[in-house]
Amino acid sequence: MANRISAKDARIKALERLITSYQDSYYNGEAEISDGEFDMLWEELGRLAPDSPVLARVGADKADGFPKARHLIPMGSQEKAANPGEFRAWAAGIAPSSYVVQYKLDGASLELQYEKGTLRRAITRGDGIIGDEITRNARRMEGVLPRLKGSFTGGVRGEVVMTRKVWQEKYPDKANCRNAANGIMRRKDGLGCEDLRLITYDAAASGDDRFFSDELEKIRWLEGQGFLVTPTREFTDPEEVIRYREEVAETRFSLDVDIDGLVVKDRQTDPEDLRRVRPERQIAFKFDLEVAVSILRNVEWSESGATYTPIGIVDPVRLAGTTVQRANLNNPDMIRTMGLKIGSPVLVVKRGEIIPKIEGIAPAPLRPPGGPGEEAEREIEFPSRCDSCGSVLEDGGTRLFCPNPSCPKRLLHRLEKWVSVLDIRELGEKLIRQLYDRGRVQRIPDLYTISPEELAEFDRMGELSAAKVVRHIRSPRELSLAAFVAGFDFEGVGELIMEKAVAAGFDTLEKLRAAPAEELAGVYGLGEITARTIAEGLETAREEMDALLAGGIITIVRPQAKETLPFRGFSFCFTGELASMKRSEAEERIKVLGGSAKSSVVKDLSFLVTNDPRSGSGKNLKARSLGIPIIDEEEFLALLADPAKAALRGGEGTGKTKPAGEEEKAPCPQGELF
């Protein structure tokens, strides 16, 4: 017991030191960690030592920054529907008597806290539980009331927005209205806050769950107090909501503020739902992907290794708050299928609101006035020769590439691919290119002959750095057959493709080499072109592969039979650094044992591995919300040593690690709440 108390006291003192240090750096404008990570420390100290004097100081006013404060209304994640089908499924699940529908404002969430009718605090969203108190800034915003009619004690929730007119006239350097509003509301000097507007949509009285009888009464009360409120409608049929969404989507760009969908709620207020991290009786009904019409003016060909990828150059258009002038065309077949020409009117979208892409020819009614007619259109020219070696390019339909296995560009890209597969971060692209340009490294086995003395002669390298690079290159690695072959960068052949071949029984290098292209083509998901590429690539790289394996540093691990793979059905995701091995090595060891490695936290993940389980990082927070076990490196190594423990620690495989009844969808990012 004495040891346990001692450990607790030590942790409390450490938390107090960390919070004090991070708080000072935060208020000096040099934050060392994210708000979420700070809040996790703050909450842990609150659990261990609620009377700590450091916690008392956190809420103190600061002249040069914003203190932390807790919300009255949790600002949790909201379920979303991306299309009518998903919305209908949600509506059928809760079956309300009527739906309250509001605009989903695209701004920054803010909670106003009132005590007996007087504004006491204005708190940003933060992590949904604790945010920044920006009361002084909020008082300068349009729509923030310093006093209410009556003695209401509780919270009022709204969205801080900037009108399009103000953005265009005063802040055109910002990407969009939302970005401008977010930046201004957190300015320490408060400048520009008078250009912001608070639009409200929710309220809750402290200690009185029945203060409001339903959602419509909240809106009437907010209007009666003098708040600006979001437009609100009531419907009894989900099909009416769907039609209303279509109407609003068509006119939303004529509004003076940005919206990106609707928020649909059950009219009847559920006190328990208010306290949930993810309310069940409301949903964000998002608009369809934003589409813009433009003119294709040119096609550039981006080169990556031996592959030439078409990029469309279009007249500038606004999409999801950014100006788009370049959009993906993917491959030659896409250009041919869509019938694109230079001068074609095209539809441009942002997939996931991130990557611009040309979807096809714009229908005649949507074409911009004054665009070129058919006589102005001309065919798109495809490059015919490799600009590195002069070889005739091969058009495989889904890719255009240089077929010359000795092409300098291709050899360099193979080196870069091998280093990325093995995750040798110390050997960067610049250093690889220097080694290649000097003729020192032309093939993958050449990497393993470099000496520290040679590298030390490179600019800005030095003996210690050179020794470190060589040490990491020569660290013994065990690779699956799929990863080994993928590392040789055969055109269009990645690790997933090779895993299909291995799963089909070609599970040794010898079997792969012996298999004719026709036999490989029978593997589901390969096809004739890919099969021929694998067969020819294996023959061309035979000597290089044999030399690499003969060195003894790289070993191919033969997979076990599926029924004997101990990690079969389990998936792992890593965040942060590991001490005992590189992340890529850990992922390979998982795959060899039959498991899978994921790059992000998803609903069916078995384990999140991190050496900082208490961190407030996005992956940690999402794993907690989904009930996914979070383990440290020591536990992970124990699972590798005794894989049978995986079933005991997290359940039997992917998708069985969540508590019963856990939500199927991951929480939305912070920006998806309203």
Buried (B, 14 or more C-beta within 10 A) or exposed (E): EEEEEEEEEEBBEEBBEBBEEBBEEBBEEEBEBBBBBBBBBBBBBBEEBEEBEBBEEBEEEBEEBBBBBBBBBBBBBBBBBBEBEBBBEBBEEBEBEBBBBBBBBBBBBBBBBBEEBBBEBBBBBBBBBBBBBBBBBBBBBBBBBEEBEEEBBBBBBBBBBBBBEBBEEEBEEBEBBBBBBBBBBBEBEBEBBEBBBBBBBBBBBBEEEEBBEBBBBBBEBBEEBEBBBBBBBEBEEBEBBBEBBEEBBEEBEEEEBBBBBBBBBBBBBBEEBBEEBBBBBBBBBBBEBBBBBBBBBEBEBEBEBBBBBBBBBBBEBEBBBBEBBEBBBBBBBBBEEBEBBBBBBBBBBBEEBEEBBBBBBBEEEEBEEEBBEEEEBEEBEBBEEBEBBEBEBBBBEBBBBBBBBEBBBBBBBBBBBBBBBBBBEBBEEEBBBBBBEEEBBBBBBBBBEBEBEBBBEBEEBEEEBBBBBBEBBEEEBBBBBBBBBBBBBBBBBBBEBBBBBBBBEBBBBEEBEEBEBEEBBEBEEBBEBBBBBBBBBBEBBEEBBEBBBEEEBBEBBEBBEEEEBBBBBBBBBBBBEBEEBBBBBBBBBBBBBBBBBBEEBBBBBBBBBBBBBEBBBBBBBBBBBBBBBBBBBEBBBBBBEEBEBBBEBBBBBBBEBBEEEEBEEBBBEBBBBB
